[in-house]
Amino acid sequence: MIILEILKLALFGIVEGYTEWLPISSTGHLILLENLIHLQQPEDFWNVFKVVIQLGAILAVVVLYWPKLWPFSRSRTNAQKRAVWSLWTKIIIACLPAVIVGLPLDDFLDAYLSTPTVVGCTLIFYGILFIVLERNNRKKIFPINKMSKLDIRTALLIGAFQCLALIPGTSRSGATILGAMILGCSRPVAAEFSFFLGIPVMFGASLLKIVKHGFDFTGFQVFSLLFGMTVSFLVAVYTIRFLMKYIRKNDFTVFGYYRIVLGIIVLIWFTVLGH
């Protein structure tokens, strides 16, 4: 029984690691997986687990982009240190809309919008948006093709787009990437800024869930959180490397079609078949 539960935890970690940074909605995948494979844990712990395993995906970004994100390196010139602090300023400013809008609505969204129907519809809707946007971008030259060209105003607007991800199934990375590209960011800049923006947002979301739940976890629950995070971290490292390599020669159209197919599966599975 314990081995079976560990295998389930590993599967959830794998799915989280693959889907968190791709614009395909980790929530949509986890909801579908949850209904196929049930963890033998209380519902309140499951709600914490879904958010906390995202920390593994966050740590993957921190590890892979440490040279870009750490401003105290002795090997940096003063100009380079200022550039890193400037990047962090933009990241923090971009987080403000999600904090202002998200914190008051957290309980409401969990109670009323975390449903398979909402997830399926948003998967399809944003999948169509990705396809339409990329068709219009085929010959577009993006003016913001370096992170240094991203100004504070654009960062704040990207943060506003991130608020769309408060609706389950939207995909946080999907909303920020779409928004960044609409605002003139190239695909690599849009993806990287989405990665960076996820660090404080997802750390904050995980901490909020843990505080609301309390720190009253059993030994196996603590193991479950740490194990899920570890698996998610390892898979996310591969996924981030894959995505950055992929978008240098390709666009996001394939992810749009994938979202549409997954959204249809979710709607049929839960609405038509009644699971």
N, C-alpha and C positions, 0 to 999 in steps of 0.2 A: 504493500500500500504506500509506504513512504517513497519507495523508488519510483512508483507511478506518479506521485505528486511532484517529485523532483523533475521528472521528464516533462510534466505539464508546465512547471515553472520555466524550464529551459525553452520550451516552445513559445511561451509568452515573451520571454526575453529576446528570442530571435526575431519574432514578429515586430516587437517594439524597436529593436535596433535597426531593422531594415526599413521600417515605415516612418520613423520619426523625422528624418531629414529629407526624405523624398516627399514631393508634394502630393501625397496620395492619402493622407489622413490615417494616422496611427489609431485614432479613436474608432474609426470605422472598422478597421481590421480587428481591434481588440474586442469590440462588441460582438462581431461575428464569431471570433474564436471563443469568446466566453460562452456563447450559446452552443457551441459544438463540444467544448471541453470544459467541464466545470471543476473549479478548484474547491476542495473540501475546506472552505474557510467562510466565516461570516461575511455578509454583504458589506458591512462597514469597513472591514479589512480589505476586501477586494477593491473598494473605491480608493483606498490609500495606495494599495499595491500598483494600480494602473498608473498613478501619477508618479510614485516614487521610483519606479523602474526607469522613468525618463531620465533620472539623474545619471544613469550609465551612459545614455546617449549624449548628455551634456558633457560629461567628462571626456568623451571621445573628441569633442570639439576643442576642449581645453588642451588636451594632450597634443593633438595634431597642429593646432594653431598657437601653441605656447609662444613661439618666437615673435608672432605678430601681436600677441595680447599682453605680454609681460613687459612693463615699461622700465623695470629696474635693472635690466641687464647692463653689466659694466662694459660690454662690448659695443653698446649703442652710443652714438653721438648725441649731443644735446638736441639736435634737430630731429633725430629719430625718436627720442623719448617724447618730445613734444607731439610728434605725429601719433604715437600710441595713445597718449593722454587725450588727444583730440578725437581719436577713434572711440575711446571709452565715453567721452562726453556725448558723442552722437548716439552711442548705444543706450546710455542712461536716459537721454532725452526721448529717444524712440520708445522707451518702455513706459513713459508716463501715461499715454492714452490707455494702455491695457490696465494699468494700476487704477486709474481714475474710473474707468468704466467697468473693469472686471471684478474688482473687490466687492462692490455693492451688489453685483448680480450673481456672484458665485453660487450661492445656495439656490437661487431661482433657476439658473441654467441647469444645475444638476437635477432639480426636481421636475422641471417641465420640458426641457429640450433634449435631454440625454435619452432619446428614443431612437429605435431603428428607423422609423419613418423619416425623422428629421435628418439622421445621418445619411440615409440613402438618397434623399432629395438633394442635400448639399453636395454629396459626392458627384452626382450627375451635373448639377448646376455649374460647379466650378470646373468640372471636366470640360464642359462645353466652352466655358470662358477661356481655358487654356488653349483649346484648339483654335478658337476665333482669334485670340490675341496673337498666337504664333503665325497664323496665316497672314495677319497684317504686318508682322515683324520680319517677314522673309527678306526684305531688302532694306530694312531699317538700320541706320547707323546710330548706335546708342552713345549719347554724349558723355555719360558717366561710365567710362570704361576702366577706371581705376578707383580704388577705395578712397584715395586722397581727394578725388573730385566730388565725392559725396558731401554735400553741405548739410548744415544743421536743419534747415527747413525741410529738405528732402527726407532726412532721417526721421523727423517728426511725422511727416506724412506717411512714411512707411509704417511707423508705429501705429498710426490711425488705421491703416489697412489691417494690421495685426488684430485689431479689435474684432474683425469679422470672424476670426478663428474662435471666438467665444461660443459660437454656434457649433455644436459637435458635428464632425464630418467635414468641416471646412478645410482643415489642415492648417496649422500655424505657419509652417514653412510655405505651403501653397499660397496663403493669403499674402504673406510678406514678399514672396518672390513675384507674384502677379503685380502687386502694388509697386514694387521697386522697378519692374520692367515698364509699367505704364508711365512711371515718373522719369524714365530715361536711363535706367541702370542696365548695363549689359548683364547677360545671364550669369557669368562668374561673380560679378560684384553683387548681384541680387542674391545669389545663393550664399555667398560668404557672409553678407550682412545678416541674412536670415539665420545663419548658424550662430553668429555672435549675439544677435538679439535674443536668441533662445536661452542663453546662459542665465542672465538675471531673471527672466520671466519664468523659466521652468524651475529654477532653484526656489523662487518665491512661491510658485504654485505647490511644489512638493512640501515645503515647510508649512504652508497654510493647511494642507491636508493632514499632516502629522499632528500639528497643534490642535486642529479641530477633533481629530480622533483621540488625542491623548497619547501618552507614551507607554500605555499599558499593552505591550505586545508579549505573546508567548515566545519561548525560545525558538520554536519552529517558524513562527511568523517573522522574527528577526532574520533568521536564516533565509527565509523566502525572499525578503526584501533585498538582502545583500546578494544572494545568488542571482535573482532576476536582474539586478543592476549590473552585475559582472558580465552576464551573458549579453545583455543589451549593449554594454560598452564595447565588447569585442566585435560584435556584429556591426555596430555603428561606425567603428573605425574603417572597416572595409567599405561600408555603404557610402560614407563621405568621400573616400578616395575614388570610388567608382563614379559617383555623381559628378564630381569636379572634372574628371577625365572625360566623361560622356558629354557634358554640355559644352565642352570646348569645340566639339565638331557637330553636335546635334542640338535640337531644340527640345521643348517640353511637350510636344504634341503627343508622344507615346503615353505620357503620364495622364494626359487628358482622356484618351481612349480607355486607359486602364481604369480611371475613376468612374467613367460612365458604366463600364461593364460591372465593376464591383458594386456600384450604387444600385444597378438593376438586380443583381444577385441578392443584396441586402433587402430590397423592397419585396422581392418575390418570396424570399425565405421567411421573412417575418410577417408580411402583410397578407400575401396570398396563401402561403402554406400554414401560417399561424403558429410558427415556432416561438 
